[in-house]
């Protein structure tokens, strides 16, 4: 039985193209097995990269079934605004019906703070007041125990900004994102007269009108945090008012020279520097 010879990858082959009648050699190509494999792999890689860039960075990608185009994004933003408008309208009608029932029954009317009831997270709505009180007591106990071992004499416990819970000031769509140099804020689009809420507990240090930003409110919070709410239609708080996180402070509008539509210009400053608000709460 003959022994099978091993494959020689470096063996050179010649592919010759010869004219049939004259036997004149037209072209000859020399190659090896390993060279042919490398050439095939190279062609496949180049073709795949070319197809990826053509599909990913040209309008051809919109021909792929299910790929979102500019019309899809515009429709999604419009639908989000419509849904938010309907939710606000339902909240107003609910507040109106409750106040009407209270007036007919001779009871005191509800305050505007009650419009935020529907914004309460579901995981809190499902808990009873007794359970919420129990959890609050446990949290206060943990904070008190932690303060026993602090090395500072400052009685106020300062948390880093990453450890704070921010209240979403307005439900809507971000029409312009954060940029440290060009736009150190976010613009949230929402229907006119939507309720703007305070992001944290704090004190109103400015509430008034400027030509560029319209009706503006500024709140000072603990841990050297400042928030700005600009282009409002109406302010609900004045300088010196103490506010809690989630308290209504203004109504969305389109005031000032630096605006082209109803939206909230929201700025978050920490230690004298603007930071991206979307890192600390979701819309």
Secondary structure, DSSP 8 states (H G I E B T S, - for coil): --------TT-EEEEEEE-TTT--EEEEEEEEHHHHHHHHHHHHHHHHHHHHHHHHHSGGGGGSTT---HHHHHHHHHHHHHHHHHHHHHHHHHHHHHHHHHHHTT-----GGGGGGGGS-HHHHTS-HHHHHHHHHHHHHHHHHHHTT-S---SS----GGGS----S--SEEEE--BTTTB-SEEEE--TT-EEE-SSSEEEEEEEEETTTEEEEEEEETTTEEEEEEEEEEE---TT-EE-TT-EEEEEB--SSS-SSSEEEEEEEETTEEE-GGGT---
